[in-house]
Amino acid sequence: ELKVEQNPLFLSMQEGKNYTIYCNYSTTSDRLYWYRQDPGKSLESLFVLLSNGAVKQEGRLMASLDTKARLSTLHITAAVHDLSATYFCAVRPGGGKLIFGQGTTLQVKP
Amino acid sequence: DTAVSQTPKYLVTQMGNDKSIKCEQNLGHDTMYWYKQDSKKFLKIMFSYNNKELIINETVPNRFSPKSPDKAHLNLHINSLELGDSAVYFCASSQGARVAEKLFFGSGTQLSVL
């Protein structure tokens, strides 16, 4: 059974600090997605990574994909309170259904 | 204009009742989905339709029946509601079922079964 595991599941950090969220998946997938969900809200697409070595950056967030290691990272640089949310990675093996990780809840404290 | 809209946003009902959630997308997408998010925020796909045709049907009780009258709409009907059905249900759409397209999600329907 395909598994998508995120680490950590909960992260509390101070503003201005850097941190990385990890996403491991158990089967071949050459595409990986990152989504953000604010409390009580919908999911918003952040990044779509389509190939090995892909790196995408938007503001203080940078995502990368290593398909050989079956690992994606979401790096947060100089965190600010507005980044507080739950972040999900997801894979779509064979282009079919999207399989989500458990989510990482990020809390950025002033 | 909301790209993927679902109604109602909140649904509180008694066990044993039958209820429906509606979803519409105005993005011109061919594929629509229903996802269930449990109290631990875990998201799991339930169904997917491509051009009104069912293409993904996960292990979901047959009390759940999706209906797609056209490719812009995917409704979810639930019979004989149970306590365990309480969750947030998200509708989503994408351009295709097998392309590297991101999914666009609706705002969710929080279902509470009492």
Interface residues (C-beta under 8 A of the other chain):
Chain A: R31 Y33 Y35 Q37 K41 S42 L43 E44 S45 V48 L50 T86 F88 R92 G94 G95 G96 K97 L98 I99 F100 Q102 G103 T105
Chain B: Y33 K40 K41 F42 L43 K44 I45 S48 I56 E58 F90 A92 A97 R98 V99 A100 E101 K102 L103 F104 F105 G106 S107 G108
